[in-house]
Amino acid sequence: MNAADSSSMSVEENSLEGIERESVAIVSDGSVTSPQVIPVVEERVKVEGHKEVSATVKIHKHVQEQIEVVDLPLQSEEVEIERVAVNQFVEEAVPIRYEGDTMIISLFEEVLVVEKRLMLREEVHVRKLHKEVHAPQKVLLRKEEVDIERLPFHDEGSRQTDSTQ
């Protein structure tokens, strides 16, 4: 290219500012052909939803009551007390002692004689008795249940549902 060609080319480039360089074709005689525009298309999907009533639901809640008998053994302890008269002289005090299930508590009394002696007056025998008694009790138990009924939606403005379903 000569100097004249380069100056005309720069003028032509300045006049095509908004067009990309690759889209301009320069012919060998220096003239510019019209740009070829290739459209690029992009498709986009826009999804929208809306609420539509298709049916209604009825929920019925009710409570069932039933009485059950609970029969568990109840344990209790009773104490049986027996007083046993002994009336014997002893040398020293006897501490509390156990014979099997029986606890023996000795009660003493000082008695004045020519000399002072210790007399075992009586013993208290305490015995534990174990008993098991059945005492059935009536207990009221409640249980909740739910019934669900689906009803088709009927709206005068909307289409009717198929009755064969």
CNS distance restraints for C-alpha pairs under 8 A (distance, minus, plus):
assign (resid   1 and name CA) (resid   5 and name CA) 5.99 0.50 0.50
assign (resid   1 and name CA) (resid   6 and name CA) 6.84 0.50 0.50
assign (resid   2 and name CA) (resid   6 and name CA) 6.51 0.50 0.50
assign (resid   3 and name CA) (resid   7 and name CA) 6.41 0.50 0.50
assign (resid   4 and name CA) (resid   8 and name CA) 6.37 0.50 0.50
assign (resid   5 and name CA) (resid   9 and name CA) 6.09 0.50 0.50
assign (resid   5 and name CA) (resid  30 and name CA) 7.26 0.50 0.50
assign (resid   6 and name CA) (resid  10 and name CA) 6.32 0.50 0.50
assign (resid   7 and name CA) (resid  11 and name CA) 6.46 0.50 0.50
assign (resid   8 and name CA) (resid  12 and name CA) 6.23 0.50 0.50
assign (resid   8 and name CA) (resid  30 and name CA) 7.99 0.50 0.50
assign (resid   9 and name CA) (resid  13 and name CA) 6.13 0.50 0.50
assign (resid   9 and name CA) (resid  30 and name CA) 7.55 0.50 0.50
assign (resid  10 and name CA) (resid  14 and name CA) 6.19 0.50 0.50
assign (resid  11 and name CA) (resid  15 and name CA) 6.36 0.50 0.50
assign (resid  12 and name CA) (resid  16 and name CA) 6.52 0.50 0.50
assign (resid  12 and name CA) (resid  32 and name CA) 7.92 0.50 0.50
assign (resid  13 and name CA) (resid  17 and name CA) 6.75 0.50 0.50
assign (resid  19 and name CA) (resid  23 and name CA) 6.99 0.50 0.50
assign (resid  19 and name CA) (resid  24 and name CA) 7.62 0.50 0.50
assign (resid  19 and name CA) (resid  35 and name CA) 7.93 0.50 0.50
assign (resid  20 and name CA) (resid  24 and name CA) 7.24 0.50 0.50
assign (resid  23 and name CA) (resid  35 and name CA) 5.50 0.50 0.50
assign (resid  23 and name CA) (resid  36 and name CA) 6.08 0.50 0.50
assign (resid  23 and name CA) (resid  37 and name CA) 7.34 0.50 0.50
assign (resid  24 and name CA) (resid  32 and name CA) 7.13 0.50 0.50
assign (resid  24 and name CA) (resid  33 and name CA) 6.97 0.50 0.50
assign (resid  24 and name CA) (resid  34 and name CA) 7.14 0.50 0.50
assign (resid  24 and name CA) (resid  35 and name CA) 5.22 0.50 0.50
assign (resid  24 and name CA) (resid  36 and name CA) 7.58 0.50 0.50
assign (resid  25 and name CA) (resid  32 and name CA) 6.10 0.50 0.50
assign (resid  25 and name CA) (resid  33 and name CA) 5.72 0.50 0.50
assign (resid  25 and name CA) (resid  34 and name CA) 7.61 0.50 0.50
assign (resid  25 and name CA) (resid  35 and name CA) 7.03 0.50 0.50
assign (resid  26 and name CA) (resid  30 and name CA) 6.23 0.50 0.50
assign (resid  26 and name CA) (resid  31 and name CA) 6.03 0.50 0.50
assign (resid  26 and name CA) (resid  32 and name CA) 4.74 0.50 0.50
assign (resid  26 and name CA) (resid  33 and name CA) 6.35 0.50 0.50
assign (resid  27 and name CA) (resid  31 and name CA) 5.57 0.50 0.50
assign (resid  27 and name CA) (resid  32 and name CA) 6.15 0.50 0.50
assign (resid  27 and name CA) (resid  33 and name CA) 7.06 0.50 0.50
assign (resid  53 and name CA) (resid 153 and name CA) 6.80 0.50 0.50
assign (resid  54 and name CA) (resid 152 and name CA) 6.73 0.50 0.50
assign (resid  54 and name CA) (resid 153 and name CA) 5.44 0.50 0.50
assign (resid  55 and name CA) (resid 150 and name CA) 6.83 0.50 0.50
assign (resid  55 and name CA) (resid 151 and name CA) 5.69 0.50 0.50
assign (resid  55 and name CA) (resid 152 and name CA) 4.40 0.50 0.50
assign (resid  55 and name CA) (resid 153 and name CA) 4.20 0.50 0.50
assign (resid  56 and name CA) (resid 150 and name CA) 5.96 0.50 0.50
assign (resid  56 and name CA) (resid 151 and name CA) 5.17 0.50 0.50
assign (resid  56 and name CA) (resid 152 and name CA) 6.24 0.50 0.50
assign (resid  56 and name CA) (resid 153 and name CA) 5.95 0.50 0.50
assign (resid  57 and name CA) (resid 148 and name CA) 6.83 0.50 0.50
assign (resid  57 and name CA) (resid 149 and name CA) 5.70 0.50 0.50
assign (resid  57 and name CA) (resid 150 and name CA) 4.53 0.50 0.50
assign (resid  57 and name CA) (resid 151 and name CA) 5.89 0.50 0.50
assign (resid  58 and name CA) (resid 148 and name CA) 5.80 0.50 0.50
assign (resid  58 and name CA) (resid 149 and name CA) 5.13 0.50 0.50
assign (resid  58 and name CA) (resid 150 and name CA) 6.42 0.50 0.50
assign (resid  58 and name CA) (resid 151 and name CA) 7.51 0.50 0.50
assign (resid  59 and name CA) (resid 146 and name CA) 6.68 0.50 0.50
assign (resid  59 and name CA) (resid 147 and name CA) 5.84 0.50 0.50
assign (resid  59 and name CA) (resid 148 and name CA) 4.65 0.50 0.50
assign (resid  59 and name CA) (resid 149 and name CA) 6.45 0.50 0.50
assign (resid  60 and name CA) (resid 146 and name CA) 5.58 0.50 0.50
assign (resid  60 and name CA) (resid 147 and name CA) 5.12 0.50 0.50
assign (resid  60 and name CA) (resid 148 and name CA) 6.41 0.50 0.50
assign (resid  61 and name CA) (resid 144 and name CA) 6.96 0.50 0.50
assign (resid  61 and name CA) (resid 145 and name CA) 5.83 0.50 0.50
assign (resid  61 and name CA) (resid 146 and name CA) 4.53 0.50 0.50
assign (resid  61 and name CA) (resid 147 and name CA) 6.52 0.50 0.50
assign (resid  62 and name CA) (resid 144 and name CA) 5.86 0.50 0.50
assign (resid  62 and name CA) (resid 145 and name CA) 5.68 0.50 0.50
assign (resid  62 and name CA) (resid 146 and name CA) 6.55 0.50 0.50
assign (resid  63 and name CA) (resid 142 and name CA) 6.45 0.50 0.50
assign (resid  63 and name CA) (resid 143 and name CA) 5.63 0.50 0.50
assign (resid  63 and name CA) (resid 144 and name CA) 4.46 0.50 0.50
assign (resid  63 and name CA) (resid 145 and name CA) 6.32 0.50 0.50
assign (resid  64 and name CA) (resid 142 and name CA) 5.66 0.50 0.50
assign (resid  64 and name CA) (resid 143 and name CA) 5.26 0.50 0.50
assign (resid  64 and name CA) (resid 144 and name CA) 6.26 0.50 0.50
assign (resid  64 and name CA) (resid 145 and name CA) 7.58 0.50 0.50
assign (resid  65 and name CA) (resid 140 and name CA) 6.79 0.50 0.50
assign (resid  65 and name CA) (resid 141 and name CA) 5.75 0.50 0.50
assign (resid  65 and name CA) (resid 142 and name CA) 4.60 0.50 0.50
assign (resid  65 and name CA) (resid 143 and name CA) 6.55 0.50 0.50
assign (resid  66 and name CA) (resid 140 and name CA) 5.99 0.50 0.50
assign (resid  66 and name CA) (resid 141 and name CA) 5.55 0.50 0.50
assign (resid  66 and name CA) (resid 142 and name CA) 6.65 0.50 0.50
assign (resid  67 and name CA) (resid 138 and name CA) 6.46 0.50 0.50
assign (resid  67 and name CA) (resid 139 and name CA) 5.67 0.50 0.50
assign (resid  67 and name CA) (resid 140 and name CA) 4.66 0.50 0.50
assign (resid  67 and name CA) (resid 141 and name CA) 6.12 0.50 0.50
assign (resid  68 and name CA) (resid 138 and name CA) 5.90 0.50 0.50
assign (resid  68 and name CA) (resid 139 and name CA) 5.55 0.50 0.50
assign (resid  68 and name CA) (resid 140 and name CA) 6.63 0.50 0.50
assign (resid  68 and name CA) (resid 141 and name CA) 7.31 0.50 0.50
assign (resid  69 and name CA) (resid 136 and name CA) 6.36 0.50 0.50
assign (resid  69 and name CA) (resid 137 and name CA) 5.74 0.50 0.50
assign (resid  69 and name CA) (resid 138 and name CA) 4.71 0.50 0.50
assign (resid  69 and name CA) (resid 139 and name CA) 6.25 0.50 0.50
assign (resid  70 and name CA) (resid 136 and name CA) 5.63 0.50 0.50
assign (resid  70 and name CA) (resid 137 and name CA) 5.45 0.50 0.50
assign (resid  70 and name CA) (resid 138 and name CA) 6.39 0.50 0.50
assign (resid  70 and name CA) (resid 139 and name CA) 7.00 0.50 0.50
assign (resid  71 and name CA) (resid 134 and name CA) 6.53 0.50 0.50
assign (resid  71 and name CA) (resid 135 and name CA) 6.39 0.50 0.50
assign (resid  71 and name CA) (resid 136 and name CA) 4.38 0.50 0.50
assign (resid  71 and name CA) (resid 137 and name CA) 6.58 0.50 0.50
assign (resid  72 and name CA) (resid 134 and name CA) 6.39 0.50 0.50
assign (resid  72 and name CA) (resid 135 and name CA) 7.24 0.50 0.50
assign (resid  72 and name CA) (resid 136 and name CA) 7.05 0.50 0.50
assign (resid  73 and name CA) (resid 132 and name CA) 6.24 0.50 0.50
assign (resid  73 and name CA) (resid 133 and name CA) 5.81 0.50 0.50
assign (resid  73 and name CA) (resid 134 and name CA) 4.85 0.50 0.50
assign (resid  73 and name CA) (resid 135 and name CA) 7.10 0.50 0.50
assign (resid  74 and name CA) (resid 132 and name CA) 5.83 0.50 0.50
assign (resid  74 and name CA) (resid 133 and name CA) 5.35 0.50 0.50
assign (resid  74 and name CA) (resid 134 and name CA) 6.03 0.50 0.50
assign (resid  74 and name CA) (resid 135 and name CA) 7.06 0.50 0.50
assign (resid  75 and name CA) (resid 130 and name CA) 7.53 0.50 0.50
assign (resid  75 and name CA) (resid 131 and name CA) 6.06 0.50 0.50
assign (resid  75 and name CA) (resid 132 and name CA) 4.74 0.50 0.50
assign (resid  75 and name CA) (resid 133 and name CA) 6.40 0.50 0.50
assign (resid  76 and name CA) (resid 130 and name CA) 6.47 0.50 0.50
assign (resid  76 and name CA) (resid 131 and name CA) 5.73 0.50 0.50
assign (resid  76 and name CA) (resid 132 and name CA) 6.58 0.50 0.50
assign (resid  76 and name CA) (resid 133 and name CA) 7.92 0.50 0.50
assign (resid  77 and name CA) (resid 128 and name CA) 6.71 0.50 0.50
assign (resid  77 and name CA) (resid 129 and name CA) 5.91 0.50 0.50
assign (resid  77 and name CA) (resid 130 and name CA) 5.13 0.50 0.50
assign (resid  77 and name CA) (resid 131 and name CA) 6.36 0.50 0.50
assign (resid  78 and name CA) (resid 128 and name CA) 6.05 0.50 0.50
assign (resid  78 and name CA) (resid 129 and name CA) 5.43 0.50 0.50
assign (resid  78 and name CA) (resid 130 and name CA) 6.82 0.50 0.50
assign (resid  78 and name CA) (resid 131 and name CA) 7.82 0.50 0.50
assign (resid  79 and name CA) (resid 126 and name CA) 6.70 0.50 0.50
assign (resid  79 and name CA) (resid 127 and name CA) 5.88 0.50 0.50
assign (resid  79 and name CA) (resid 128 and name CA) 5.00 0.50 0.50
assign (resid  79 and name CA) (resid 129 and name CA) 6.31 0.50 0.50
assign (resid  80 and name CA) (resid 126 and name CA) 5.94 0.50 0.50
assign (resid  80 and name CA) (resid 127 and name CA) 5.41 0.50 0.50
assign (resid  80 and name CA) (resid 128 and name CA) 6.58 0.50 0.50
assign (resid  80 and name CA) (resid 129 and name CA) 7.35 0.50 0.50
assign (resid  81 and name CA) (resid 124 and name CA) 6.92 0.50 0.50
assign (resid  81 and name CA) (resid 125 and name CA) 5.83 0.50 0.50
assign (resid  81 and name CA) (resid 126 and name CA) 4.88 0.50 0.50
assign (resid  81 and name CA) (resid 127 and name CA) 6.67 0.50 0.50
assign (resid  82 and name CA) (resid 124 and name CA) 5.95 0.50 0.50
assign (resid  82 and name CA) (resid 125 and name CA) 5.24 0.50 0.50
assign (resid  82 and name CA) (resid 126 and name CA) 6.74 0.50 0.50
assign (resid  83 and name CA) (resid 122 and name CA) 6.98 0.50 0.50
assign (resid  83 and name CA) (resid 123 and name CA) 6.00 0.50 0.50
assign (resid  83 and name CA) (resid 124 and name CA) 4.74 0.50 0.50
assign (resid  83 and name CA) (resid 125 and name CA) 6.31 0.50 0.50
assign (resid  84 and name CA) (resid 122 and name CA) 5.60 0.50 0.50
assign (resid  84 and name CA) (resid 123 and name CA) 5.24 0.50 0.50
assign (resid  84 and name CA) (resid 124 and name CA) 6.28 0.50 0.50
assign (resid  84 and name CA) (resid 125 and name CA) 7.40 0.50 0.50
assign (resid  85 and name CA) (resid 121 and name CA) 6.33 0.50 0.50
assign (resid  85 and name CA) (resid 122 and name CA) 4.26 0.50 0.50
assign (resid  85 and name CA) (resid 123 and name CA) 6.42 0.50 0.50
assign (resid  86 and name CA) (resid 120 and name CA) 6.22 0.50 0.50
assign (resid  86 and name CA) (resid 121 and name CA) 5.51 0.50 0.50
assign (resid  86 and name CA) (resid 122 and name CA) 4.86 0.50 0.50
assign (resid  86 and name CA) (resid 123 and name CA) 6.95 0.50 0.50
assign (resid  87 and name CA) (resid 119 and name CA) 6.37 0.50 0.50
assign (resid  87 and name CA) (resid 120 and name CA) 5.29 0.50 0.50
assign (resid  87 and name CA) (resid 121 and name CA) 4.37 0.50 0.50
assign (resid  87 and name CA) (resid 122 and name CA) 6.42 0.50 0.50
assign (resid  88 and name CA) (resid 119 and name CA) 5.36 0.50 0.50
assign (resid  88 and name CA) (resid 120 and name CA) 5.06 0.50 0.50
assign (resid  88 and name CA) (resid 121 and name CA) 6.68 0.50 0.50
assign (resid  89 and name CA) (resid 117 and name CA) 6.79 0.50 0.50
assign (resid  89 and name CA) (resid 118 and name CA) 5.52 0.50 0.50
assign (resid  89 and name CA) (resid 119 and name CA) 3.91 0.50 0.50
assign (resid  89 and name CA) (resid 120 and name CA) 5.75 0.50 0.50
assign (resid  90 and name CA) (resid 117 and name CA) 7.53 0.50 0.50
assign (resid  90 and name CA) (resid 118 and name CA) 5.51 0.50 0.50
assign (resid  90 and name CA) (resid 119 and name CA) 5.68 0.50 0.50
assign (resid  90 and name CA) (resid 120 and name CA) 6.38 0.50 0.50
assign (resid  91 and name CA) (resid 117 and name CA) 7.48 0.50 0.50
assign (resid  91 and name CA) (resid 118 and name CA) 6.40 0.50 0.50
assign (resid  92 and name CA) (resid 118 and name CA) 6.88 0.50 0.50
assign (resid  93 and name CA) (resid 108 and name CA) 7.47 0.50 0.50
assign (resid  93 and name CA) (resid 118 and name CA) 7.77 0.50 0.50
assign (resid  94 and name CA) (resid 106 and name CA) 6.61 0.50 0.50
assign (resid  95 and name CA) (resid 105 and name CA) 7.37 0.50 0.50
assign (resid  95 and name CA) (resid 106 and name CA) 7.14 0.50 0.50
assign (resid  96 and name CA) (resid 103 and name CA) 7.17 0.50 0.50
assign (resid  96 and name CA) (resid 104 and name CA) 5.80 0.50 0.50
assign (resid  96 and name CA) (resid 105 and name CA) 4.94 0.50 0.50
assign (resid  96 and name CA) (resid 106 and name CA) 6.65 0.50 0.50
assign (resid  97 and name CA) (resid 103 and name CA) 5.90 0.50 0.50
assign (resid  97 and name CA) (resid 104 and name CA) 5.33 0.50 0.50
assign (resid  97 and name CA) (resid 105 and name CA) 6.92 0.50 0.50
assign (resid  98 and name CA) (resid 102 and name CA) 5.60 0.50 0.50
assign (resid  98 and name CA) (resid 103 and name CA) 4.48 0.50 0.50
assign (resid  98 and name CA) (resid 104 and name CA) 5.92 0.50 0.50
assign (resid  99 and name CA) (resid 103 and name CA) 6.47 0.50 0.50
assign (resid  99 and name CA) (resid 104 and name CA) 7.47 0.50 0.50
assign (resid 101 and name CA) (resid 127 and name CA) 5.82 0.50 0.50
assign (resid 101 and name CA) (resid 128 and name CA) 6.42 0.50 0.50
assign (resid 102 and name CA) (resid 125 and name CA) 6.24 0.50 0.50
assign (resid 102 and name CA) (resid 126 and name CA) 5.47 0.50 0.50
assign (resid 102 and name CA) (resid 127 and name CA) 4.43 0.50 0.50
assign (resid 102 and name CA) (resid 128 and name CA) 7.11 0.50 0.50
assign (resid 103 and name CA) (resid 125 and name CA) 5.80 0.50 0.50
assign (resid 103 and name CA) (resid 126 and name CA) 5.10 0.50 0.50
assign (resid 103 and name CA) (resid 127 and name CA) 6.39 0.50 0.50
assign (resid 104 and name CA) (resid 123 and name CA) 6.49 0.50 0.50
assign (resid 104 and name CA) (resid 124 and name CA) 5.77 0.50 0.50
assign (resid 104 and name CA) (resid 125 and name CA) 4.72 0.50 0.50
assign (resid 104 and name CA) (resid 126 and name CA) 6.43 0.50 0.50
assign (resid 105 and name CA) (resid 123 and name CA) 5.72 0.50 0.50
assign (resid 105 and name CA) (resid 124 and name CA) 5.24 0.50 0.50
assign (resid 105 and name CA) (resid 125 and name CA) 6.60 0.50 0.50
assign (resid 106 and name CA) (resid 120 and name CA) 7.23 0.50 0.50
assign (resid 106 and name CA) (resid 122 and name CA) 6.44 0.50 0.50
assign (resid 106 and name CA) (resid 123 and name CA) 4.59 0.50 0.50
assign (resid 106 and name CA) (resid 124 and name CA) 6.48 0.50 0.50
assign (resid 107 and name CA) (resid 120 and name CA) 6.47 0.50 0.50
assign (resid 107 and name CA) (resid 121 and name CA) 6.20 0.50 0.50
assign (resid 107 and name CA) (resid 122 and name CA) 5.67 0.50 0.50
assign (resid 107 and name CA) (resid 123 and name CA) 5.91 0.50 0.50
assign (resid 107 and name CA) (resid 124 and name CA) 7.70 0.50 0.50
assign (resid 108 and name CA) (resid 118 and name CA) 7.02 0.50 0.50
assign (resid 108 and name CA) (resid 119 and name CA) 6.07 0.50 0.50
assign (resid 108 and name CA) (resid 120 and name CA) 4.98 0.50 0.50
assign (resid 108 and name CA) (resid 121 and name CA) 5.60 0.50 0.50
assign (resid 108 and name CA) (resid 122 and name CA) 7.33 0.50 0.50
assign (resid 109 and name CA) (resid 118 and name CA) 6.55 0.50 0.50
assign (resid 109 and name CA) (resid 119 and name CA) 5.76 0.50 0.50
assign (resid 109 and name CA) (resid 120 and name CA) 6.71 0.50 0.50
assign (resid 109 and name CA) (resid 121 and name CA) 6.32 0.50 0.50
assign (resid 110 and name CA) (resid 116 and name CA) 7.27 0.50 0.50
assign (resid 110 and name CA) (resid 117 and name CA) 6.49 0.50 0.50
assign (resid 110 and name CA) (resid 118 and name CA) 5.35 0.50 0.50
assign (resid 110 and name CA) (resid 119 and name CA) 6.31 0.50 0.50
assign (resid 111 and name CA) (resid 116 and name CA) 6.46 0.50 0.50
assign (resid 111 and name CA) (resid 117 and name CA) 6.29 0.50 0.50
assign (resid 111 and name CA) (resid 118 and name CA) 6.75 0.50 0.50
assign (resid 111 and name CA) (resid 119 and name CA) 6.80 0.50 0.50
assign (resid 112 and name CA) (resid 116 and name CA) 5.38 0.50 0.50
assign (resid 112 and name CA) (resid 117 and name CA) 7.25 0.50 0.50
assign (resid 113 and name CA) (resid 117 and name CA) 7.40 0.50 0.50
assign (resid 152 and name CA) (resid 161 and name CA) 7.51 0.50 0.50
assign (resid 153 and name CA) (resid 161 and name CA) 7.92 0.50 0.50
assign (resid 154 and name CA) (resid 158 and name CA) 7.60 0.50 0.50
assign (resid 154 and name CA) (resid 160 and name CA) 6.59 0.50 0.50
assign (resid 154 and name CA) (resid 161 and name CA) 7.90 0.50 0.50
assign (resid 155 and name CA) (resid 159 and name CA) 7.51 0.50 0.50
assign (resid 155 and name CA) (resid 160 and name CA) 7.67 0.50 0.50
